[in-house]
Amino acid sequence: MDKKKVEDLIRQLLIEIGEDPTREGLLMTPKRVADSYEFLSSGYRTDVNHLINNAKFGSQANNMIIVKDIEVYSLCEHHMLPFFGTCHIGYIARTQVLGVSKLARIVDAFARRLQIQERLTAQIAHAILSEIDAEGVGVVMNCKHLCMMMRGVEKQNSSMVTSSVLGSFHNDAPTRQEFLNLLDRK
């Protein structure tokens, strides 16, 4: 990302919306926004294989593994406004499990791009399935979208729930139901 170019674009945007980019409170805004977008779009420059960094461990267990309440922050690709919430991941391993922190890092790798929640949910599920050849994967996300809360229909209490179920989580109703039941437990 050419941060200088982004700074210039933000300076122009400030002018277009009726602001003075030379006033004291806005002098550093173009740089801050460029730095923010560099971070918020870092998923485009993240290689999931490199991110996992061999944190795959042999396991004979074929039980369900669940990590709940992973915070997620992303930008809506339609309005470039944030959406945020939680991501819950479950999978059944065949021969390998992932280091638990890698699941959160996979979420961040795909969330730090312009996104729609539906695609983000599916990308996380497919990445986990392919990385460890899991028997099945389930991902559920519950997010609030500022593009719906701050503008447009202005529905502040709305949230969106998406799920992606692959392998045995898709093909076997009892497995899928076990996953969903475990998500409801405190």
N, C-alpha and C positions, 0 to 999 in steps of 0.2 A: 504494500500500500504506500502510495506517495503522500506522506503526511503533509508536506508543504502544499500540495495541490488541494488536499481536503481542507486545510486551513483557509486557503483562498476561496474555496467554494462556500465555506461557512460564513466567511466575512461577507461575501456577495449575498448570501441568504439573509443575513442580518439586515443588510441594506434594503433588500426586496420586501421584507416584512415591515419596514418602517423604523428600524432601529439605527443607531449610530454606533458602529463598531469601534469608534475611537473614544467613546465615553469610558470612564474609569471602570465601571462594573463589567464591561464587555471586552476590555483590552486583551485578556488572556483566553476569552471564550473560544475562539477558533482553535487554539492549540489544545485546550481541554477537550473539546468535542472531537478533534482528530485523534487524540489519545484514547478517548472513550471508544470510538469506532474501531480503532486498531484492536482493542481488547475484545469488544463485543462481536467482532467478525473473525476472531482468531481461529474459529472452527474451520474456516476455509483453508487454513494453513496447517491443520493438524492431521497427521497420519495416524489413524486408529491403531494400525499394527505397531508403529513406533511407540505410541502412547501406552500400549499394554506392556511393552518392554519385557517380554517373556514371563510376565506374572501369571502364567498358566501352570497349574499344579495338578499332578496326577491324583486321581481319586477313584476309588471303587464304589463310593456312595452314589446311588442313583435316586436320592431323595430330592425333594423340592428345596431350593435355596431361594430365599426372598430377602430383598433389601427394600425397605419402605421409606417413604418420606424424604427422598432425595430432592433437595431444593433445585428448582430449575428456573432460569431466567433466559428469555430469548426476545427477539424482535420480530414482530409481525411483518411479513414481506409486503403486505398491502399498504400499510401506513407508516411503517418503520417505528411503531410505538411498541413498548414492552408488553410482553405477557409473561406471567410468572405463576408458579404453583409448585406442585409436588409430582414426583415420578416414582412409581413403584415397579420394581423389576423382580420377576421370578423366573427360574429356569431349572430344568432337570438335566444334570450332567450325564454324559456317557462315560468318559474316561478322564476329563479334565475339568477343573473349576478355575474361575478367575479370581485373582486377588480382589477382595471386596472393594477397595478404593477405586479399582479400575472401572467398576460399574458406574460410579459417580463421574469419573473422568470421561467415559463414553457419552454419558448424558451431556456433559458440558461441550464435548467436541462437536456434537450435532446441534446443540442449542445456540452456540455462538456463531450463528449464521442467520441470515434472513430466513424465516421459517413460517410454515403453517403448522399448527399443533398436530394435525393428522399425519403429516409426513414425518415430523420429528419423532412421533411415537413409533412409527413403522421403521424408521432408520435405526433407532436404538435396538429394537427387537432383532432386526436382520443382522446387525453388526455382532450382537452377542451370539446368535445362532451360528453364524459363519466362523467366528473366532474360535469357538471351542466345540463345534459340531454337537451342540446340545440336542438332547432328545426333544425338548420343547422349550419355548420361551413365551412369557407373557409380560407385557408392559402396559401399565395404566397410568395416564396422566390426568391431573385435575388442575386447570389453570384459569386465572382471571386475565382478561385481555383489555388493556387500556384503550385500544381502538374502539371497543364496545362501551367502555365505561366513561371515557372522557369526551367522546364525540359521537356523532351518529345517533344511535338510539339511547345513549346515556343510561345504561342499565348497570348500576354500580354493584348490585348483588348477584349478578350472573356469573356462572363459571362454566367451563367446557370440560367434559370428560371424554377422553379417547382411549381406545385400547387396541393393542395389536397382539394377537395370539398366533403362534406358529408351532408347527410340529405337533407333538402330543397335546399341547394346550389348545390347539385348534381341532384336532381330530378326535380327541377323547373328552367327552362331556364331563365325566367325573374328575378328571385332572384339572380341567378349566374351572370347575366349581370349587375344588379344593383351593386353588389359587385365589379365587375371588373371596372365598370364606376366610382365608388366612389374612387377606388384606383388611377385612372388617374388624379383626381382633386388635385390641389396644396393646 
